[in-house]
Amino acid sequence: MNTPPPTSFNVLLLGDACIDKYHYGFCERLSPEAPVPVLRHTRTEERDGMCLNVKNNLMAFGIRPDIYHNSMLLSKERFVDSKTKQHLMRFDKGEVNSSHPFSVSILKKLDIKRYDVVVVSDYNKGFIPDNVARLLAELCTSHTIPLFVDSKKRDLSCYENAYLKINQKEYTEVKKFPLNYELIVTLGADGARWGDQLFKTTPCEVFDVSGAGDTFLAAMVVEYLKTKSLPKAIEFANRCAGIVVQKFGTYVLQEKDLENGN
């Protein structure tokens, strides 16, 4: 894909980052030591995951965000049979990475006023503590900056006045919401819900849901910046997420995907 020219939007992105590793091979026999398949390794691919996937999708639309994330990346390693594309196992390393969280002092040094939008990809791995999230929300509110948040926290009260994007499972697990917020709940094949509005998505064959939430977040932010319309942003995000679930693994949208609609 030819990278589109940079837009005039200034975006701040904070979040947990990881590397998605895919170990491919062929399974032709069972182990003599245990009833498990033996994967004969052929190749390994690495892709940016979590907030790095959000960044890459923003960049695919011409946005160059300022990004802050954990210095020691988490790792999600998948072992995949090349013939069937079946996942045999996922092996995660660095699941809790809170030794160097984003700090209040660094946040206070940022010129928050220069940003058109702030985006948070909070996988609840420790990089964004509640006190940082709370101050960030306060700063965005005081400067009338839209704050878009995708979070796996169960206590979301720190994200006051934010646009909160969570999936249905996360919605059922939330213990506390902010006093004021806009909630977008993604429903997989059923689309997304904002308040009492249901935004349906075009039915498609789902191949892999990895990274679909990251794509939805990035696409929603991009369209909101362009139109200032949340309904249009959700509709566009639905379309983009519907494309990536038809791809294998963490996938960054390309221009041809949107042109072809597949």
Secondary structure, DSSP 4 states (H G I P E B T S, - for coil): -PPPPP-S--EEEEE-EEEEEEEEEEEEEE-SSSSSEEEEEEEEEEEEEEHHHHHHHHHHTT---EEEE-SS-EEEEEEEETTT--EEEEEEE-----SS---HHHHHHS-GGG-SEEEEEE-SSSSS-HHHHHHHHHHHHHTT--EEEEE--SB-TTSTTEEEEEEHHHHHH--B--SSEEEEEE-GGG-EEETTEEE----------TTHHHHHHHHHHHHHHHH--HHHHHHHHHHHHHHHTTSSSS----HHHHHHT-
